[in-house]
Amino acid sequence: MIPRAFIDEVLNRVDIVTIIGQSVTLKKGGANLQGLCPFHQEKSPSFTVSETKQFYHCFGCGAHGTAISFLMEYAGLTFVDAIEELAKSVGLTVPKQAQDAVKMVDHQQTTMLTQSMEKIMDWYQEQLKKTPRAIQYLKNRGLSGEVAKRFGMGYAPDAWQNFEPVFGSYDVEATAKLLAESGMMIQSEVEGSVRVKRYDRFRDRIMFPIRNLKGQVIGFGGRIIDKGEPKYLNSPETALFKKGNTLYGLFEARKFIREKGFVLVCEGYMDVVALAQMGFANAVATLGTACTDYHIQLLLRHTDKVVFSFDGDSAGRKAAKRAFEASIPHLADDKEIRFLFLPKEHDPDSYIREFGEEEFQSQIQKAQPLSRFFIDVVGEDIDWSSAEGKAQVQNIAKEHFKKMPPIALRVQILRDLAKRLGSTQIELEQFYGLPSTKEIDVVAPQKKTEPGFKKTVGKEDWKKKTELRALENLAKQQPVAPTKLVIQMMWILIQHPQLGKSLNLVQRSLLETMAMQRSEKAKLVMQHLLNLCQEVEEDTNFAVFQHALMSSDMASDFEALIKKVFESEFSRDEAKTHLEGALNKFEIELAKKEMEIITQKIEQNMHQPEDLIRYRELGVKLR
């Protein structure tokens, strides 16, 4: 059996948009993404995927679920195979039961670190408000309060142990351990009887919280205000923060990336916030490390067009070359990667200030495509006019072509390079050990299925469409009962189980009474739902909770509710307001009914003294 905690970890890590996007063309439609349903034939898109909920639903045939159920329904994989496929896509290995204690993530420790980082961010923000010098620095850089707030920016005072008001004395081992593991405190090595020195990593710096895709703070970057070294300082790698897996500003930029249709990758977090201030809120940055293979995958999950913006100096060209090398294995004919080089004396911020937004936008549109940059990279500092130089270029290009997938773009680059080298495409293909394009059919012949032969869908064939499964899905449709207030309350709790966990006993009782007025079955469903809400963690997402619901004893009842969640979506704040309003309204209605009953008793002279007391209490409540 696969441990439940591991399944939750997989669902927390995978991106359902990426999984489904490999088989369905998805486009932005309101708060979600839409496409033609893969489970039934349709001309207008009714298939919706929620990036925030990590859930899909088709309004046409009723198909719905998480990334796990998508692979099971669409690809015909078993539950275990679907988990293994998803785990592999995010670099996880399904643990053996005996290895659970070693393999599983220490969720409690991770939660503690995440909560401590949130507290630190809040504290830094408060210090910024109290520090005119830091505020003036941001103003001098042209940053508004709105942008500073959007990115959660703060200030680290010039002191050695800033967090004592938040976490207590640094001499307490538990406090020191927490701050050290979060990367926020440095402590000296113990030498004999010498006392350990403990001090803050960040001092007298503008602070930039680094968030993961859930919006959780996992690290910080700090920019010194006055002169000093290093000018920029990042958190060290911790259990939460891996530089090679993180892009600064991606959480804040996702919406704007979709709106603009591309992502702008620059060199530092100051560039990101400055660009956001100037109207380019679709910018992200690497964090003190070269662009990695994982960075490219992460970028291409969010957009089909990536523009790398680097300074025109030698360091910028070197960074661009590393990004180029990381991009090669992930090229696709429906993806576009470009490189923008600014003059040596400019970064994006200074360029926009001098030449304006329109000129910068023009430079983005003129950015060099990867195909042209390829020629620059392989021919850098080489004499193309000599046979020796051409041979050298041809040899350097070999490793890049071998890493490049067999796509149409590779053919185009081969042709371009062959022309420049005075060679032919076939000669280069033979030299690189690549199959000749003349030997590859443009359209592969379709294999005919023998009568009575049943095709089995393997793990590697899961992207292929299955019309039979679509018909089966249509046959499984079940009518859903008309919406009532109690059903809306259930929808809210399913979308935001943390709200259910925060309810007090009186509020729980009101919801159970509300459900009882509908039916005894509704009360049982509500009670079961509220109990499941008590088990969730603060960072549990919709997909994880949906899996818990569908694994419960009342899965069939929850399934009917889950199908309708997309018809009544609420943000957490909206859901909280709606829930509290409904509970208050229902409590008033109950009070009015109870007063009517007592009034009838009084009119019939059948009341007791305690009825009068209760009548007055209800009257006070209704005022």
C-alpha positions in Angstrom: 0.0 0.0 0.0 1.2 3.5 -0.8 1.2 5.7 2.3 -1.4 8.4 2.4 1.2 11.0 3.4 3.1 10.2 0.2 0.1 10.6 -2.0 -0.6 14.0 -0.4 3.0 15.0 -1.0 2.7 14.0 -4.7 -0.5 16.0 -5.1 1.1 19.0 -3.4 4.1 18.9 -5.8 2.6 18.2 -9.2 1.0 20.8 -11.3 -2.2 19.6 -12.9 -2.0 22.2 -15.6 1.2 20.7 -16.8 -0.1 17.1 -16.6 -3.3 17.8 -18.5 -1.6 20.4 -20.8 0.4 17.6 -22.3 -2.8 16.1 -23.7 -5.2 19.0 -23.9 -4.6 22.5 -25.3 -5.6 24.8 -22.5 -6.3 28.5 -22.7 -7.1 31.2 -20.1 -10.8 31.6 -19.4 -11.6 33.7 -16.4 -10.0 32.5 -13.2 -9.3 29.0 -14.7 -8.1 27.4 -17.9 -10.3 25.8 -20.5 -10.0 23.4 -23.4 -11.9 20.8 -25.4 -12.8 17.8 -23.1 -10.7 14.7 -23.7 -13.5 12.5 -22.4 -16.2 13.4 -25.0 -16.4 15.0 -28.4 -17.3 18.7 -28.4 -16.8 21.8 -30.5 -16.9 24.4 -27.8 -14.7 24.0 -24.7 -16.5 22.9 -21.6 -13.5 21.3 -19.9 -12.1 23.5 -17.0 -8.9 23.2 -15.1 -8.3 25.1 -11.9 -4.6 25.9 -11.2 -5.4 27.0 -7.6 -7.5 24.0 -6.8 -5.4 21.5 -8.8 -8.6 20.0 -10.1 -10.4 19.6 -13.4 -14.1 19.4 -14.3 -16.1 19.1 -17.5 -19.5 20.8 -17.6 -20.4 18.7 -20.6 -19.9 15.1 -19.5 -19.3 15.6 -15.8 -15.7 14.2 -15.7 -13.8 15.6 -12.8 -10.9 14.9 -10.5 -7.2 15.4 -9.6 -4.1 14.7 -11.6 -4.3 11.1 -10.3 -7.8 10.5 -11.6 -6.9 12.2 -14.9 -4.2 9.6 -15.6 -6.5 6.8 -14.5 -9.5 7.9 -16.6 -7.7 9.3 -19.6 -4.7 6.9 -19.8 -6.3 3.8 -18.3 -3.6 3.5 -15.7 -4.2 1.8 -12.4 -4.1 3.9 -9.2 -0.6 2.7 -8.3 0.7 3.3 -11.9 -0.8 6.8 -11.9 0.9 7.6 -8.5 4.2 6.3 -9.9 3.9 8.3 -13.1 3.2 11.5 -11.2 5.9 10.9 -8.6 8.5 10.3 -11.3 7.5 13.6 -12.9 8.4 15.5 -9.8 11.5 13.5 -8.9 10.0 11.4 -6.1 10.2 7.6 -5.6 7.2 5.7 -4.3 8.4 4.4 -0.9 8.3 0.9 0.3 6.2 0.5 3.5 9.3 -0.5 5.5 11.2 2.6 4.4 8.4 5.1 5.2 10.1 6.6 8.2 13.2 7.3 6.2 11.7 8.3 2.9 8.7 10.5 3.9 9.1 14.2 4.3 9.0 15.4 7.9 5.7 17.4 7.4 5.6 18.7 11.0 9.1 20.2 10.7 8.4 21.7 7.3 5.2 23.3 8.7 7.1 24.7 11.6 9.8 26.2 9.4 7.2 27.7 7.0 5.3 29.3 9.9 8.5 30.8 11.3 9.3 32.3 7.9 5.9 33.9 7.6 6.4 35.5 11.1 9.8 36.8 10.0 8.4 38.3 6.9 5.7 40.1 8.9 8.3 41.4 11.3 10.5 42.7 8.5 7.5 44.5 7.0 6.7 46.2 10.4 10.4 47.3 10.6 10.2 48.9 7.2 7.2 51.0 8.2 9.3 52.3 11.2 12.5 53.1 9.2 12.3 56.3 7.1 15.8 55.6 5.7 14.7 52.3 4.2 11.5 53.8 2.9 13.4 56.7 1.3 15.8 54.2 -0.4 12.8 52.4 -2.0 11.3 55.8 -3.1 14.7 56.7 -4.6 14.6 53.5 -6.6 11.2 54.5 -7.9 9.2 51.8 -6.0 5.7 52.5 -4.8 4.2 51.2 -1.6 1.8 49.1 -3.7 4.6 47.2 -5.3 6.5 46.8 -2.0 3.3 45.4 -0.5 2.7 43.0 -3.4 6.2 41.5 -3.0 6.0 41.5 0.8 9.2 43.6 1.1 10.6 44.6 4.4 13.7 45.8 6.3 16.2 44.0 8.5 17.6 46.4 11.1 21.3 46.7 11.7 21.3 44.6 14.9 22.7 41.1 15.8 19.7 39.4 17.2 16.7 41.0 15.7 14.2 38.1 16.3 14.2 38.0 20.1 10.9 39.9 20.2 9.4 37.2 17.9 11.0 33.9 19.0 12.6 34.6 22.3 16.2 34.4 23.5 18.8 33.1 21.1 20.4 31.2 24.1 17.4 28.9 24.1 18.4 25.8 22.0 15.0 25.3 20.5 14.9 28.9 19.2 18.5 28.7 17.9 17.8 25.4 16.2 14.7 26.8 14.4 16.5 30.0 13.2 19.5 28.0 12.1 17.5 25.5 10.1 15.5 28.3 8.5 18.8 29.9 7.4 18.1 33.1 9.2 20.8 32.8 11.9 24.5 32.0 11.8 26.3 30.4 14.7 30.0 30.0 15.3 31.7 26.6 15.8 32.1 25.5 19.4 35.8 25.6 20.5 36.4 24.3 24.0 34.7 26.5 26.6 34.3 29.4 24.2 30.6 30.5 24.1 28.8 30.0 20.8 28.1 33.2 18.9 24.7 33.5 17.4 23.7 36.3 15.1 21.4 37.2 12.2 22.4 36.5 8.7 20.6 39.7 7.4 21.4 43.1 8.8 20.7 46.6 7.5 19.1 45.3 4.3 16.0 45.7 2.2 14.4 42.2 2.4 12.7 40.4 -0.4 10.6 37.3 0.6 11.1 34.3 -1.7 7.9 32.4 -2.2 7.1 29.0 -3.6 4.2 28.4 -6.0 1.8 28.0 -3.0 2.8 31.5 -1.9 4.6 30.2 1.2 7.8 32.1 2.2 10.7 29.7 1.9 13.7 32.1 2.0 14.8 35.7 1.7 17.0 37.9 -0.4 18.6 41.0 1.0 19.9 44.2 -0.7 22.3 46.3 1.3 21.1 50.0 1.5 24.5 51.8 1.6 27.9 50.7 0.3 29.1 47.3 1.4 29.6 43.7 0.3 28.0 41.6 -0.7 25.5 43.9 -2.3 23.0 41.1 -2.6 22.7 38.2 -0.1 20.4 35.2 -0.3 19.2 32.6 2.2 21.4 29.4 2.2 19.8 26.2 1.0 17.5 24.7 3.6 14.8 22.0 3.9 12.5 24.6 2.3 14.7 26.5 -0.1 16.6 25.1 -3.1 18.1 27.7 -5.3 18.1 25.5 -8.4 14.4 24.8 -8.0 13.2 28.3 -7.3 12.5 31.4 -9.4 12.0 34.7 -7.5 8.7 36.4 -8.3 7.1 33.5 -10.1 4.2 33.2 -7.6 3.5 37.0 -8.0 4.0 36.9 -11.8 1.8 33.9 -12.8 -1.3 35.9 -13.5 0.6 38.5 -15.5 2.6 35.9 -17.4 -0.7 34.4 -18.7 -2.0 37.9 -19.6 1.1 39.0 -21.5 1.7 35.6 -23.0 5.4 35.4 -22.1 7.8 35.4 -19.1 10.7 37.8 -18.8 13.7 36.2 -16.9 16.2 38.7 -15.5 19.2 38.5 -13.2 18.0 39.8 -9.8 15.1 40.4 -7.6 15.6 44.2 -7.7 15.1 43.9 -11.5 11.9 42.0 -10.9 10.3 44.5 -8.6 11.5 47.5 -10.7 10.0 45.9 -13.8 6.7 45.3 -12.0 6.7 49.0 -11.1 7.2 49.9 -14.7 4.4 47.7 -16.0 6.2 44.5 -16.7 4.8 42.4 -13.9 5.6 39.2 -15.8 9.3 39.1 -14.8 11.1 36.5 -12.6 14.7 36.0 -11.6 17.1 33.2 -10.8 18.6 33.5 -7.3 22.4 33.7 -7.3 22.7 30.6 -9.5 22.9 29.8 -13.2 19.6 28.9 -14.9 19.1 25.2 -14.3 17.3 22.4 -16.2 14.5 22.6 -13.6 14.1 26.3 -14.0 13.5 25.8 -17.7 10.9 23.2 -17.1 9.2 25.4 -14.5 9.1 28.4 -16.9 7.7 26.3 -19.8 4.9 25.0 -17.5 3.6 28.5 -17.2 4.1 29.9 -20.7 5.1 28.9 -24.3 7.4 32.0 -24.6 10.4 32.7 -22.5 12.6 35.9 -22.9 15.9 36.0 -21.0 17.0 39.5 -20.3 20.7 39.9 -19.4 23.2 42.7 -19.3 25.4 43.0 -22.4 28.6 42.6 -20.4 30.7 39.4 -20.2 28.8 38.2 -17.1 25.5 38.7 -18.8 26.7 36.8 -21.9 27.9 33.9 -19.7 24.6 33.7 -17.9 22.8 33.7 -21.2 25.0 30.9 -22.5 24.1 28.8 -19.4 20.4 29.5 -19.9 20.8 28.4 -23.6 22.5 25.1 -22.6 19.7 24.4 -20.0 17.0 25.1 -22.6 18.3 22.8 -25.4 16.8 19.5 -24.1 13.4 21.2 -23.6 12.9 22.8 -26.9 9.6 22.2 -28.7 8.1 23.5 -31.9 5.2 25.1 -29.9 7.6 26.8 -27.5 9.7 30.0 -28.1 12.9 31.0 -26.3 14.6 34.4 -26.9 17.5 36.3 -25.5 17.5 40.1 -24.9 20.9 41.8 -24.4 20.8 45.4 -23.1 23.7 47.8 -23.5 26.6 47.2 -21.0 25.7 50.3 -19.0 22.1 49.4 -18.5 20.0 46.9 -16.6 16.2 46.7 -17.3 15.4 49.2 -14.6 17.8 51.9 -15.9 17.0 51.2 -19.5 13.2 51.8 -19.0 13.9 55.0 -17.0 16.0 56.4 -19.8 14.2 55.2 -22.9 10.7 54.4 -21.6 8.3 51.4 -21.5 7.5 51.4 -25.2 11.2 51.2 -26.3 11.8 48.4 -23.8 8.8 46.6 -25.2 10.3 47.1 -28.7 13.5 45.6 -27.5 11.7 42.5 -26.2 10.0 42.0 -29.5 13.4 42.3 -31.2 15.0 39.8 -28.8 17.3 37.2 -30.5 15.6 33.8 -31.1 17.4 30.8 -29.7 18.1 29.6 -33.3 20.2 32.7 -34.0 21.8 32.7 -30.6 22.8 29.1 -31.3 25.0 30.3 -34.1 26.6 32.9 -31.8 27.3 30.4 -29.1 29.0 27.7 -31.3 30.9 30.3 -33.3 32.1 32.5 -30.5 35.7 33.7 -31.0 36.2 31.4 -33.9 37.4 32.3 -37.4 34.6 31.1 -39.7 36.7 31.8 -42.8 39.1 29.0 -42.3 38.5 25.3 -42.6 39.9 24.7 -39.2 37.5 27.3 -37.7 34.5 25.7 -39.5 35.5 22.3 -38.3 35.7 23.6 -34.7 32.2 25.1 -35.0 30.9 21.9 -36.4 32.4 19.9 -33.5 31.2 22.3 -30.8 27.6 22.2 -32.1 27.6 18.4 -31.9 26.8 18.1 -28.2 24.0 20.6 -28.5 22.4 18.8 -31.4 22.6 15.5 -29.6 20.8 16.9 -26.6 18.1 18.6 -28.8 14.9 16.7 -29.3 14.0 15.6 -32.9 11.8 18.6 -33.7 11.3 20.8 -36.8 13.4 23.5 -35.1 16.4 21.2 -35.0 16.1 20.7 -38.8 16.0 24.5 -39.4 19.1 25.1 -37.2 20.9 22.3 -39.0 20.1 23.8 -42.4 21.2 27.3 -41.3 24.5 25.9 -39.8 25.2 23.8 -42.9 24.7 26.9 -45.2 27.1 28.9 -43.0 29.7 26.1 -43.0 29.4 25.5 -46.7 28.2 22.0 -46.0 24.9 20.1 -46.4 22.3 19.2 -44.0 22.7 15.5 -44.7 26.5 15.7 -44.1 25.9 17.3 -40.7 23.3 14.7 -39.8 25.8 11.9 -40.6 28.6 13.6 -38.7 26.3 14.1 -35.6 24.9 10.6 -35.8 21.3 11.9 -36.3 18.7 10.2 -38.5 18.4 11.9 -41.9 15.1 13.8 -42.2 14.6 12.2 -45.5 14.2 8.9 -43.8 11.5 10.1 -41.5 7.8 10.2 -42.7 6.1 13.5 -42.1 3.0 11.6 -41.1 3.4 8.2 -39.6 1.2 5.5 -41.1 -1.7 4.5 -38.9 -1.7 0.9 -37.8 -4.8 -1.1 -38.3 -6.2 -3.0 -35.4 -7.1 -6.6 -36.1 -10.7 -7.6 -35.4 -11.2 -8.7 -31.9 -7.9 -7.3 -30.7 -8.1 -5.3 -27.6 -5.4 -2.6 -27.3 -3.8 -2.2 -23.9 -2.7 1.3 -22.9 0.7 1.3 -21.4 2.3 3.9 -19.2 4.1 5.6 -22.1 1.0 5.7 -24.2 -1.2 7.5 -21.6 -1.5 10.7 -23.7 -3.5 8.9 -26.4 -7.2 9.6 -26.6 -9.8 6.9 -25.9 -13.2 7.4 -27.4 -14.7 4.4 -25.6 -13.7 5.9 -22.2 -15.4 9.1 -23.2 -18.7 7.2 -23.9 -18.4 5.4 -20.6 -18.0 8.8 -18.9 -21.2 10.1 -20.5 -23.1 7.0 -19.3 -22.0 7.5 -15.7 -23.5 11.0 -15.4 -25.7 11.4 -12.4 -28.2 14.2 -11.8 -27.3 16.6 -8.9 -30.0 17.9 -6.6 -31.0 21.6 -6.8 -28.8 24.0 -4.9 -29.8 24.9 -1.3 -28.1 26.9 1.3 -26.7 23.8 3.1 -25.3 22.6 -0.2 -23.5 25.9 -0.7 -22.1 25.5 2.8 -20.8 22.1 1.9 -19.3 23.4 -1.4 -17.5 26.1 0.7 -16.1 23.6 3.2 -15.0 21.3 0.3 -13.1 24.2 -1.4 -11.7 25.6 1.9 -11.6 22.8 4.6 -9.4 25.0 6.8 -12.6 27.1 7.4 -14.3 24.0 8.7 -11.4 23.3 11.0 -11.7 26.8 12.5 -15.4 26.5 13.4 -16.4 26.4 17.1 -18.9 24.0 18.6 -21.8 26.4 18.2 -21.1 26.9 14.5 -20.7 23.2 13.9 -24.0 22.6 15.6 -25.7 25.3 13.4 -24.4 23.6 10.3 -25.6 20.2 11.4 -29.0 21.6 12.3 -29.1 23.3 8.9 -28.3 20.0 7.2 -30.9 18.2 9.3 -33.7 20.5 8.0 -32.9 19.1 4.5 -32.7 15.4 5.4 -31.2 13.0 7.9 -28.7 11.9 5.1 -27.6 15.5 4.6 -26.8 15.8 8.4 -24.7 12.6 8.2 -22.8 14.0 5.2 -22.3 17.4 7.0 -21.0 15.7 10.1 -18.6 13.5 8.1 -17.4 16.5 6.2 -16.8 18.6 9.3 -14.8 15.7 10.8 -12.6 15.4 7.8 -12.0 19.2 7.9 -10.6 18.7 11.4 -7.8 16.5 10.0 -6.4 19.0 7.4 -3.2 20.9 7.7 -3.0 24.6 7.0 -1.3 24.1 3.6 -3.6 21.3 2.4 -4.8 22.1 -1.1 -8.1 21.3 -2.7 -6.7 18.2 -4.6 -5.4 16.6 -1.5 -8.6 17.2 0.4 -10.7 15.9 -2.6 -8.6 12.7 -2.5 -9.4 12.4 1.2 -13.1 12.8 0.5 -13.1 10.2 -2.3 -11.3 7.8 0.0 -14.0 8.1 2.8 -17.0 6.0 3.5 -19.3 8.6 2.0 -17.3 9.0 -1.3 -20.4 8.7 -3.5 -22.2 11.6 -1.7 -19.1 13.8 -1.8 -18.6 13.0 -5.5 -22.0 14.6 -6.4 -21.0 17.8 -4.4 -17.5 17.9 -6.0 -19.0 17.9 -9.5 -20.7 21.2 -8.8 -17.8 23.0 -7.1 -16.8 24.9 -10.2 -20.3 26.4 -10.5 -19.9 28.2 -7.2 -16.2 29.1 -6.7 -15.2 31.4 -3.8 -11.8 32.8 -2.8 -11.0 32.0 0.8 -12.0 35.5 2.0 -15.2 35.4 0.0 -15.9 31.9 1.4 -15.3 33.0 5.0 -17.6 36.0 4.6 -20.3 33.9 3.0 -20.0 31.1 5.6 -20.2 33.6 8.5 -23.1 35.4 6.9 -25.1 32.2 6.3 -24.5 31.0 9.9 -25.6 34.4 11.4 -28.7 34.4 9.2 -29.6 30.9 10.1 -29.1 31.5 13.8 -31.5 34.5 13.5 -34.0 32.4 11.7 -33.8 29.7 14.5 -34.2 32.4 17.1 -37.3 33.8 15.4 -38.9 30.3 15.2 -38.2 29.7 18.8 -39.8 33.0 19.7 -42.9 32.1 17.7 -43.2 28.9 19.6 -42.8 30.6 23.0 -45.4 33.3 21.9 -47.9 30.6 21.1 -47.4 29.2 24.6 -47.9 32.6 26.2 -51.1 33.2 24.2 -52.4 29.8 25.3 -51.3 30.5 28.9 -49.1 27.3 28.7 -45.8 28.9 29.3 -43.3 28.3 32.1 -41.1 31.0 33.9 -38.0 29.8 32.0 -39.9 30.4 28.7 -40.1 34.2 29.6 -36.4 34.3 30.4 -35.6 32.6 27.2 -37.9 35.0 25.3 -36.1 38.0 26.7 -32.7 36.4 25.7 -33.8 35.8 22.2 -35.2 39.4 22.0 -31.8 40.8 23.0 -30.1 38.6 20.3 -32.4 39.8 17.6 -32.0 43.5 18.3 
